[in-house]
Amino acid sequence: MTLVEQENLRIVGLVYDAFGAGDLETVRSYLDPVVELHEAESLPFGGSYIGYDQVLTGISNVLGTWETAASSVQFLTAGGDWVVAYVEMNVVTKKNRRQLRFHISEMWRLRGGKVVEIRPLYSDTHMIWSAVQ
């Protein structure tokens, strides 16, 4: 693993830790000003969010779907400019209080020590969509 890949892993780990602690200033410090978040179009919160403020809006839209949400990063791996996080999610929907467990592979692209792109890939978008309708 290259030094850049090791540093990218460290940065993504720090972003997860900061986000979990509610430390949005630290999160912001690792995001490029024109960071992109691309959520699955088939989900109610789907779409592309460009720029720090829009990315926070996208994250808020995702979290707003759940009454409670707990995530656990199972592992991180890196290759080139990319870091992949395999994340287990345990959520309860706001609309009908349905409990769901699913996995996300989150693809993070970094450049110059900053996150420039995030692409979550959900294990079962149909299950999620059906549960929040």
FENZI-V74793 format. One line per field, one symbol per residue. ss: DSSP state (@ for helix, = for strand, . for the rest). phi: phi as a letter, one per 20 degrees, with the letter a starting at -180 (. if undefined). psi: psi as a letter, one per 40 degrees, with the letter a starting at -180 (. if undefined). A space follows every 50 residues. Layout:
# FENZI-V74793
ss: ???
phi: ???
psi: ???
This chain:
# FENZI-V74793
ss: ..@@@@@@@@@@@@@@@@@@...@@@@@@.=========.......==== .@@@@@@@@@@@@..==============..============.....== ===========..=========..@@@@@@@@.
phi: .fffffffffffgffgffffemefffggfddfgdgdddegffegdfpdcd ngfffffffffffffdfcbccbfeacbcbmedcdddcedcccfffcleec cbdcdeeddcbmncfdbccfdefbffffgffde
psi: hiddddddddddddddddddeegddddddehidfihhhihdeideiihhh iddddddddddddedidihhihhdiiiihbeihhhhhhhhihiddefhhi hiihhhhhhihfeiheihghhidgddddddde.
